[in-house]
């Protein structure tokens, strides 16, 4: 409680205490709440009205939420987790920005590296926007209080990271990755959450978003289930931002938290919105063998390297210039090939060693303290004395709900042209801007979060005003979603959710792995179709609505199934190898020209003849996936500042 003397002091001064609304229980609803309505006959629903609603409270969601509240928008932020438990907290390595604190740097070089890393599937307008804004975003985070690691002269420390170079690939390894030791995501998330509490945004914590509220092609908000008391809530808003993260848990072994179930891409697909480039799944080269825990790329950025059973630094054969700091897809494939060739380590020769014990212990303690602890707990390894057993592990999803660089969700009209979905935005791993294309560079993900979370807020502010009239919400909005919950609770099935989830994850792990072939992918599609068919026999044991984790895991499985089907169907259709998508039966990248040869005299392939295009996956209620395609955007926002990066062979 504030003392009376302190209250009198505030009254006399110009200082005003900051006001915020943190909603964690039913007792703190706003005045605009309306009750008394029911859906599906017997399910009461509580209605809320806001200018904007942000779904997800990781890095992208928090940056969007307080960016909107800062500009006067009545904003609700809905999250199934407490904000600081969001998966952003697990990011280790850092955040890229061309600050030039170690050597002279230029954001145009950062853009070049990102386009190259995407294997020329990234949209160059969005990439140019992200890389130009990167230095300002990092300085903004520093001003918010993010405790970056420092150089001896007090500047933000920047480490080497994979795929980063100077002077358009000709100037050697770049030091562009700003970090907080090896806990950068943890620091960033707590910094953003602390900053968000300065503003009057309403946080609905432990609310599970079940579906978008759509009417005549426009998004009007979202329906959510309060996990604490089982109540259903309709959040009506002019603007809805999806920031729910990736779908790493479609796989059996993943660095992703168990909460990474593709909820945003799942609810978008059910609303008729496509998801883009879902077949591009990044395998991080260094997950701890057996546990899958992430060993950051920062290990190699600090001077670590990979060795096979013969003690050979084998990356010199696969990437002569970048070696261990080649892009992640290149390193993951190299490790897989070494193991296939019988050069793996251990009694079964099924992993590779990551060596750090040649580095000074004080460097490991100051720059990689979390890695030291994680390797000891999950690998039983003292990194100052012995190598870490590692294996490529699912880590990141390049695909997501398609957006432009402003954060607006886009789809195709009847003429195959891009159109904005009114009222709907997306940012973070669950979105596809597309700045990552076929492969994300390390330390570009945290950058993606803050840049496009802020972009969503700025776009909304540029096209509307706080307090704008809300469109009419149909009386039965959300009824289909509630009917799904009712059906699950009353199902007479006999298959537990965990059994079907295990079948799905193992099918994805074995049939859509680092290397892929048509027959294996088609077998995986058949397996997943079998899981989809058995979903009607699912059994939810808990029949209540209060803290029903069985029900929530089943709703998450429905989202995971949409994501997995779109991933594997898109992978089977894409008959080429590009970035993280490596087909052993189609080993070449198929562009509009053969860029390994002089262009003169070549015929430009038609759109339907090449694969340098984005996949758009649409799902129906049965799980069937329909694919369409849209062109890659090759033109930067301002070619005077930053020229177009033409495709060429991608070598490191």
C-alpha positions in Angstrom: 0.0 0.0 0.0 1.3 3.5 -0.9 1.8 5.6 2.3 -0.2 8.9 2.8 3.0 11.0 2.7 4.0 9.4 -0.7 0.4 10.0 -2.0 0.6 13.7 -1.0 4.0 13.9 -2.7 2.6 12.5 -6.0 -0.3 14.9 -5.8 2.0 17.9 -5.6 4.4 16.7 -8.3 3.8 16.1 -11.9 4.6 12.4 -11.6 1.7 10.1 -12.1 1.7 6.4 -11.0 1.6 4.1 -14.0 -1.7 2.2 -14.4 -1.9 -1.2 -15.8 -4.6 -4.0 -15.9 -3.3 -7.5 -15.4 -6.2 -9.9 -15.9 -5.6 -13.3 -14.4 -9.0 -14.1 -12.9 -12.7 -13.4 -13.3 -12.7 -10.8 -10.6 -10.9 -8.3 -12.8 -13.0 -8.0 -15.9 -13.4 -4.6 -17.6 -16.6 -2.6 -17.6 -17.4 -3.5 -21.2 -17.9 -7.2 -20.4 -21.4 -8.6 -21.2 -22.7 -11.9 -19.9 -25.9 -13.9 -20.3 -25.4 -15.3 -23.8 -25.0 -19.0 -24.5 -23.7 -21.0 -27.4 -24.7 -24.5 -28.4 -27.6 -24.3 -26.0 -25.8 -24.7 -22.7 -22.4 -23.0 -22.8 -22.4 -19.5 -21.3 -20.2 -17.0 -23.1 -18.7 -13.8 -21.9 -18.3 -11.0 -24.4 -15.4 -8.4 -24.4 -14.8 -5.5 -26.7 -11.4 -4.0 -27.5 -9.8 -2.0 -30.2 -7.2 -4.8 -30.7 -6.6 -8.2 -29.4 -3.2 -9.9 -29.4 -3.1 -13.7 -29.2 0.2 -14.9 -27.7 2.5 -13.3 -25.2 6.0 -14.2 -26.4 8.4 -11.7 -27.8 6.2 -10.8 -30.9 3.0 -10.8 -28.9 4.3 -8.6 -26.1 6.0 -6.1 -28.5 2.7 -5.8 -30.5 0.6 -5.5 -27.3 2.5 -2.7 -25.6 3.1 -1.1 -29.0 -0.7 -0.8 -29.4 -1.3 0.2 -25.8 1.4 2.9 -26.0 -0.5 4.5 -28.9 -3.8 4.6 -26.9 -5.5 1.4 -28.2 -7.6 -0.6 -25.7 -5.7 -3.8 -26.1 -6.2 -7.4 -24.8 -3.3 -9.8 -24.8 -4.4 -13.5 -24.5 -2.0 -16.2 -23.6 -2.3 -19.9 -22.7 0.9 -19.4 -20.6 2.1 -16.8 -18.2 4.1 -14.4 -20.6 7.5 -15.2 -19.2 6.9 -18.9 -19.8 6.5 -18.4 -23.5 9.1 -20.2 -25.7 11.0 -17.0 -26.6 12.6 -17.6 -23.2 14.5 -20.6 -24.6 16.4 -18.7 -27.3 20.1 -18.8 -26.5 22.4 -17.4 -29.1 21.5 -13.8 -29.7 19.9 -11.2 -32.0 21.5 -10.0 -35.3 22.0 -6.3 -36.0 24.7 -4.6 -38.1 25.9 -2.4 -35.2 29.5 -2.6 -36.3 30.9 -2.9 -32.7 33.5 -5.5 -33.5 34.4 -4.6 -37.1 32.7 -2.1 -39.6 29.3 -3.5 -40.7 26.4 -2.6 -42.9 22.7 -3.6 -42.8 22.9 -4.2 -46.6 25.4 -7.0 -45.9 23.0 -8.4 -43.3 20.3 -8.4 -45.9 22.5 -10.2 -48.4 23.3 -12.9 -45.9 19.6 -13.3 -45.0 18.5 -13.6 -48.7 21.3 -16.1 -49.3 20.4 -18.0 -46.2 16.8 -18.2 -47.3 18.0 -19.9 -50.5 16.3 -17.1 -52.5 12.8 -17.9 -51.2 12.7 -15.0 -48.8 10.8 -11.8 -49.8 13.3 -9.1 -50.3 11.1 -6.2 -49.3 10.5 -7.8 -45.8 14.2 -8.7 -45.5 15.3 -5.2 -46.3 12.8 -3.8 -43.8 13.9 -6.1 -41.0 17.7 -5.7 -41.5 17.5 -1.9 -41.8 15.4 -1.6 -38.7 17.6 -4.1 -36.8 20.1 -1.7 -35.2 17.4 0.6 -34.0 15.5 -2.3 -32.5 18.5 -3.5 -30.6 19.2 0.0 -29.3 15.6 0.2 -28.3 15.9 -3.1 -26.3 19.1 -1.7 -24.6 17.1 1.4 -23.6 14.4 -0.8 -22.2 17.1 -2.3 -19.9 18.1 -5.5 -21.7 21.5 -6.4 -20.1 23.6 -7.2 -23.2 27.0 -8.7 -22.8 29.7 -6.0 -23.2 33.1 -5.5 -24.8 36.0 -4.2 -22.8 35.1 -0.7 -23.9 31.5 -1.0 -22.9 29.9 -1.6 -26.3 27.3 -4.4 -26.9 29.3 -7.6 -27.5 28.7 -9.3 -30.9 29.7 -12.9 -31.5 30.1 -14.8 -34.8 27.1 -16.7 -36.0 26.3 -19.0 -38.8 25.8 -17.7 -42.4 26.9 -14.1 -41.5 29.5 -12.3 -43.6 30.9 -8.9 -44.5 30.9 -7.3 -47.9 28.4 -9.6 -49.6 30.1 -12.8 -48.6 33.6 -11.6 -49.6 34.8 -10.1 -46.3 35.0 -13.1 -44.0 33.0 -14.1 -41.0 30.9 -11.3 -39.5 30.4 -10.6 -35.8 26.8 -9.4 -35.9 25.1 -11.4 -33.1 24.3 -9.3 -30.0 23.9 -11.5 -27.0 23.3 -11.8 -23.3 25.8 -14.7 -22.7 23.8 -17.7 -23.9 20.5 -16.7 -22.4 19.4 -13.9 -24.8 15.8 -15.1 -25.3 15.3 -15.2 -21.5 16.6 -11.7 -21.1 14.6 -10.4 -24.1 11.3 -11.9 -22.9 11.7 -10.5 -19.4 12.7 -7.1 -20.7 9.7 -6.9 -22.9 7.3 -8.2 -20.2 8.7 -5.6 -17.8 8.3 -2.9 -20.4 4.7 -4.0 -21.2 3.6 -3.4 -17.6 4.1 0.3 -18.1 1.1 0.4 -20.3 -2.6 -0.1 -19.8 -3.0 -3.4 -21.8 -5.2 -6.1 -20.3 -3.5 -9.5 -20.0 -5.7 -12.6 -20.0 -3.3 -15.2 -18.8 -4.0 -18.9 -19.2 -6.7 -18.4 -21.7 -6.6 -20.9 -24.7 -7.6 -19.4 -28.0 -9.8 -21.9 -29.8 -10.8 -20.2 -33.0 -11.0 -16.9 -34.9 -14.3 -15.1 -35.2 -14.7 -14.6 -38.9 -17.6 -13.0 -40.8 -17.8 -12.3 -44.5 -14.0 -12.8 -44.9 -13.2 -10.3 -42.1 -11.6 -11.2 -38.7 -13.7 -9.8 -35.8 -11.8 -11.3 -32.9 -11.2 -14.6 -31.2 -12.9 -17.1 -28.9 -10.9 -18.3 -25.9 -11.4 -20.8 -23.1 -10.3 -19.7 -19.6 -8.4 -22.6 -18.2 -8.9 -21.5 -14.6 -12.6 -21.7 -14.4 -13.7 -23.2 -17.8 -15.6 -20.1 -19.0 -15.8 -19.2 -22.7 -14.9 -15.7 -23.8 -15.5 -13.9 -27.1 -13.0 -11.1 -27.7 -14.4 -8.7 -30.3 -11.9 -6.3 -31.9 -11.2 -4.3 -35.0 -7.7 -5.8 -35.1 -6.5 -9.3 -34.2 -2.8 -10.2 -34.1 -1.7 -13.8 -34.1 1.6 -14.4 -32.3 1.3 -17.9 -31.0 4.7 -19.4 -32.1 5.7 -22.5 -34.1 4.7 -26.1 -34.4 7.8 -27.9 -33.4 5.9 -30.5 -31.5 4.6 -32.0 -34.7 7.9 -34.0 -34.4 9.0 -36.6 -31.8 12.4 -35.0 -31.1 12.4 -31.2 -30.9 14.1 -28.3 -29.0 10.6 -26.7 -28.8 8.6 -26.6 -25.6 5.6 -28.9 -25.3 3.5 -25.8 -25.7 4.7 -25.2 -29.3 1.7 -26.8 -30.9 1.0 -24.4 -33.9 -2.1 -22.9 -32.4 -1.9 -19.8 -34.5 -1.4 -21.6 -37.8 -4.1 -24.1 -36.7 -6.8 -21.6 -36.0 -5.9 -19.6 -39.2 -6.3 -22.8 -41.3 -9.7 -23.5 -39.7 -10.8 -20.0 -40.6 -10.0 -20.6 -44.3 -6.7 -18.7 -44.2 -3.7 -20.5 -45.9 -0.4 -21.2 -44.3 2.8 -20.6 -46.3 6.0 -22.7 -46.9 5.1 -25.2 -44.2 7.4 -27.9 -45.7 10.5 -25.9 -44.6 11.4 -27.2 -41.1 14.8 -26.3 -39.6 16.8 -29.0 -37.9 19.3 -27.4 -35.5 22.6 -29.2 -36.0 23.4 -29.5 -32.3 20.7 -30.9 -30.0 22.0 -33.1 -27.1 21.9 -36.7 -28.1 19.0 -38.5 -26.5 17.5 -35.4 -24.9 17.1 -33.0 -27.8 18.1 -30.0 -25.7 19.5 -27.1 -27.7 23.3 -26.4 -27.7 23.3 -22.9 -29.2 25.1 -22.0 -32.4 26.9 -19.6 -30.1 29.1 -22.6 -29.1 30.6 -22.6 -32.5 30.5 -18.8 -32.7 32.8 -18.7 -29.6 35.2 -21.1 -31.3 33.8 -24.6 -30.8 33.8 -27.1 -33.6 32.3 -30.5 -34.7 34.4 -33.7 -35.0 33.5 -37.2 -36.2 34.7 -40.5 -34.8 38.0 -40.1 -36.5 38.6 -36.7 -34.8 38.3 -34.9 -38.1 36.9 -31.4 -38.3 34.6 -32.6 -41.2 32.8 -29.3 -41.9 35.9 -28.1 -43.8 34.8 -30.6 -46.5 31.2 -29.4 -46.7 31.8 -25.6 -46.3 35.4 -24.7 -47.0 35.0 -21.0 -46.1 32.4 -20.9 -43.4 33.1 -24.4 -42.0 31.3 -24.9 -38.7 29.5 -21.6 -39.1 27.8 -22.4 -42.4 24.0 -22.1 -42.3 22.1 -24.6 -40.2 20.6 -26.7 -43.0 24.1 -27.2 -44.5 25.6 -28.3 -41.1 22.6 -30.6 -40.3 22.9 -32.4 -43.6 26.7 -32.7 -43.1 26.3 -34.4 -39.7 23.6 -36.7 -41.1 25.9 -37.8 -44.0 28.9 -38.4 -41.6 26.7 -40.7 -39.5 25.4 -42.5 -42.6 29.0 -43.0 -43.7 29.8 -44.8 -40.5 31.8 -41.9 -39.0 29.4 -41.2 -36.1 30.6 -41.3 -32.5 29.6 -43.6 -29.6 29.0 -47.3 -29.4 26.3 -47.2 -32.1 28.0 -44.5 -34.2 24.8 -42.4 -34.2 25.9 -39.0 -33.1 28.7 -36.4 -33.6 30.9 -34.6 -31.0 30.7 -30.9 -30.4 34.1 -29.9 -28.9 34.5 -26.9 -26.5 37.1 -28.1 -24.0 39.9 -26.5 -26.0 38.4 -23.1 -25.1 39.5 -21.2 -21.9 37.3 -22.1 -18.9 36.8 -18.5 -18.1 35.4 -17.9 -21.7 33.0 -20.8 -21.3 31.9 -19.5 -17.9 31.3 -15.9 -19.1 29.9 -16.5 -22.6 28.3 -20.0 -22.3 27.2 -20.5 -18.7 23.8 -22.0 -19.6 25.3 -24.5 -22.0 27.8 -25.7 -19.4 24.9 -26.4 -17.0 22.6 -28.0 -19.7 25.3 -30.2 -21.0 26.1 -31.5 -17.5 22.4 -32.2 -16.6 21.1 -33.7 -19.9 24.3 -35.1 -21.4 26.4 -35.9 -18.3 29.3 -33.9 -19.8 31.7 -31.5 -18.3 32.4 -29.2 -21.3 35.7 -28.1 -19.9 37.0 -31.7 -20.2 35.0 -33.6 -22.8 33.0 -33.2 -26.0 29.2 -33.0 -26.1 27.3 -35.7 -28.1 25.0 -33.9 -30.5 22.5 -34.7 -33.3 20.3 -32.6 -35.6 17.0 -31.8 -33.9 13.8 -30.1 -35.0 14.2 -26.5 -33.9 12.3 -23.9 -36.0 9.5 -23.6 -38.5 10.1 -21.2 -41.5 6.5 -21.6 -42.5 3.5 -19.8 -41.0 0.6 -17.6 -41.7 1.6 -15.5 -44.7 2.0 -11.7 -44.2 3.4 -8.7 -45.9 6.2 -6.7 -44.3 3.5 -4.6 -42.5 2.3 -7.7 -40.6 -1.0 -7.9 -42.5 -2.1 -11.5 -43.2 -2.5 -12.1 -47.0 -4.3 -14.7 -49.0 -5.1 -15.2 -52.7 -8.2 -13.9 -54.5 -9.9 -15.8 -57.3 -7.4 -14.3 -59.8 -4.4 -15.7 -57.8 -3.4 -12.2 -56.6 -2.4 -11.2 -53.0 -5.2 -9.7 -50.9 -5.1 -8.6 -47.3 -7.4 -10.5 -44.9 -9.2 -7.5 -43.1 -8.6 -7.2 -39.4 -6.0 -10.0 -39.2 -2.3 -9.7 -38.5 0.5 -12.1 -37.6 4.1 -12.0 -36.3 6.8 -14.2 -34.9 7.5 -17.9 -35.7 3.9 -18.6 -36.4 4.0 -16.0 -39.3 5.7 -16.0 -42.6 6.7 -12.5 -43.7 8.8 -14.2 -45.5 12.2 -13.2 -44.1 13.5 -16.7 -43.6 12.3 -18.3 -46.8 13.6 -21.9 -47.0 16.1 -21.6 -44.2 16.4 -19.2 -41.2 19.8 -17.8 -40.2 20.7 -18.2 -36.5 19.9 -15.1 -34.4 17.4 -13.7 -37.0 14.4 -15.2 -35.1 14.6 -12.8 -32.0 15.0 -10.0 -34.5 11.9 -11.2 -36.4 9.9 -11.1 -33.2 10.6 -7.5 -32.2 10.6 -6.1 -35.7 7.3 -7.5 -36.9 5.6 -7.3 -33.5 6.3 -3.6 -33.6 5.3 -3.5 -37.3 1.9 -4.9 -36.6 1.3 -2.2 -34.0 2.5 0.6 -36.3 0.4 -0.7 -39.2 -2.7 -0.7 -37.1 -2.0 2.8 -35.9 -1.5 4.0 -39.5 -4.9 2.8 -40.7 -7.2 3.3 -37.7 -7.8 5.3 -34.5 -8.4 4.1 -30.9 -12.1 3.9 -30.3 -13.2 3.2 -33.8 -16.6 1.6 -34.0 -16.6 -2.2 -34.0 -18.4 -4.1 -36.7 -21.5 -6.1 -35.6 -20.7 -9.5 -34.2 -23.1 -12.2 -35.3 -25.1 -13.7 -32.4 -23.8 -17.2 -33.1 -20.1 -16.2 -33.7 -17.9 -19.0 -32.3 -20.7 -21.6 -32.1 -18.8 -24.1 -34.3 -15.8 -23.9 -32.0 -17.9 -24.5 -28.9 -19.6 -27.4 -30.7 -16.2 -28.9 -31.2 -15.4 -28.7 -27.5 -18.8 -30.2 -26.7 -18.2 -33.0 -29.1 -14.8 -33.8 -27.5 -16.2 -33.8 -24.0 -19.0 -36.1 -24.9 -17.1 -38.4 -27.3 -17.6 -42.1 -26.8 -14.2 -42.9 -28.3 -11.5 -45.2 -26.8 -8.2 -43.8 -28.0 -6.3 -41.5 -25.6 -5.0 -38.2 -27.0 -1.4 -39.2 -26.1 -1.6 -42.3 -28.3 -2.6 -40.4 -31.4 -0.1 -37.6 -30.7 2.7 -40.2 -30.4 1.7 -41.7 -33.8 1.7 -38.3 -35.5 5.1 -37.3 -34.0 6.8 -40.6 -35.0 5.4 -40.4 -38.5 6.8 -36.9 -38.9 10.1 -37.9 -37.4 10.6 -40.8 -39.7 8.9 -39.6 -42.9 9.7 -35.9 -43.0 13.3 -35.8 -41.7 16.5 -34.0 -42.7 16.6 -36.0 -46.0 13.4 -36.8 -47.8 12.2 -38.9 -50.8 8.8 -39.1 -52.5 7.9 -42.6 -51.5 8.8 -42.0 -47.8 6.8 -38.7 -47.8 3.8 -40.4 -49.4 4.0 -43.2 -46.8 4.0 -40.4 -44.1 0.9 -38.9 -45.7 -0.9 -42.2 -45.4 0.1 -42.6 -41.8 -1.2 -39.1 -40.9 -4.4 -39.7 -42.8 -4.8 -42.8 -40.6 -4.3 -40.7 -37.5 -6.8 -38.1 -38.9 -9.3 -40.9 -39.4 -8.9 -42.1 -35.8 -9.4 -38.6 -34.4 -13.1 -39.3 -34.4 -12.4 -42.1 -31.8 -10.5 -39.9 -29.5 -11.3 -40.1 -25.8 -11.1 -37.1 -23.3 -11.2 -38.7 -19.9 -11.8 -35.4 -17.9 -15.4 -34.2 -18.6 -15.1 -30.9 -16.7 -14.1 -27.5 -18.0 -12.0 -26.4 -15.0 -8.3 -26.9 -15.6 -9.0 -29.7 -18.1 -5.5 -30.3 -19.4 -6.8 -33.4 -21.2 -9.1 -31.3 -23.2 -6.5 -28.6 -23.9 -4.0 -31.3 -25.1 -6.7 -32.6 -27.4 -7.4 -29.1 -28.8 -3.6 -28.7 -29.3 -3.5 -32.1 -31.1 -6.1 -30.8 -33.6 -3.8 -27.9 -34.3 -0.8 -30.1 -34.6 -2.5 -32.4 -37.1 -3.3 -29.5 -39.4 0.3 -28.3 -39.2 1.7 -31.8 -39.8 -0.5 -32.5 -42.8 0.3 -29.2 -44.4 4.0 -29.8 -43.8 4.3 -33.2 -45.3 1.9 -32.6 -48.2 3.8 -29.5 -49.2 7.1 -31.4 -48.9 5.9 -34.3 -51.1 4.7 -31.8 -53.8 7.9 -29.7 -53.9 10.2 -31.7 -56.2 13.4 -29.9 -55.6 16.0 -29.3 -52.9 16.0 -25.8 -51.4 17.2 -24.7 -48.0 16.0 -27.0 -45.2 14.0 -29.1 -47.7 16.4 -31.7 -49.0 15.0 -34.2 -51.5 17.3 -37.2 -52.3 15.2 -37.9 -55.4 15.3 -34.2 -56.6 18.7 -32.9 -55.5 18.8 -29.7 -57.4 17.3 -26.3 -56.7 14.9 -25.5 -59.6 14.7 -21.7 -60.3 13.3 -19.8 -63.3 16.9 -20.0 -64.7 19.8 -22.3 -64.1 21.9 -19.9 -62.2 24.9 -22.3 -62.3 25.3 -21.3 -66.0 25.4 -18.1 -67.9 21.9 -16.7 -68.3 22.4 -15.6 -71.9 20.4 -17.9 -74.2 18.4 -19.6 -71.5 14.6 -19.7 -71.6 12.9 -18.4 -68.5 10.8 -21.2 -67.0 7.1 -20.5 -66.5 5.7 -20.1 -63.0 4.3 -23.7 -63.0 7.7 -25.1 -64.2 10.0 -24.0 -61.4 9.9 -24.0 -57.6 11.2 -20.6 -56.6 7.7 -19.8 -55.3 5.9 -19.9 -52.0 3.6 -22.8 -51.1 0.2 -21.9 -49.8 -1.6 -24.8 -48.0 -5.4 -24.7 -47.4 -7.0 -27.3 -45.1 -10.6 -28.5 -45.0 -12.4 -30.1 -42.1 -11.4 -33.6 -43.1 -7.7 -32.7 -43.0 -7.4 -32.7 -46.8 -4.7 -30.2 -47.9 -5.0 -28.2 -51.1 -1.9 -26.4 -52.4 -1.6 -23.1 -54.3 1.5 -21.0 -55.0 2.4 -17.3 -55.0 5.6 -15.6 -56.3 8.6 -14.6 -54.3 8.9 -10.8 -53.9 12.4 -9.9 -55.3 12.2 -6.1 -55.1 13.5 -4.4 -51.9 11.5 -1.4 -50.5 14.1 1.1 -51.8 16.5 -0.1 -54.4 18.5 3.1 -54.1 19.4 2.1 -50.5 19.6 -1.6 -51.1 19.8 -3.3 -54.5 18.0 -6.5 -55.4 20.0 -9.7 -54.6 19.9 -11.9 -57.7 19.9 -15.7 -57.2 23.1 -17.6 -57.6 24.5 -21.0 -56.4 24.4 -21.1 -52.6 27.8 -22.1 -51.2 29.5 -21.4 -47.9 
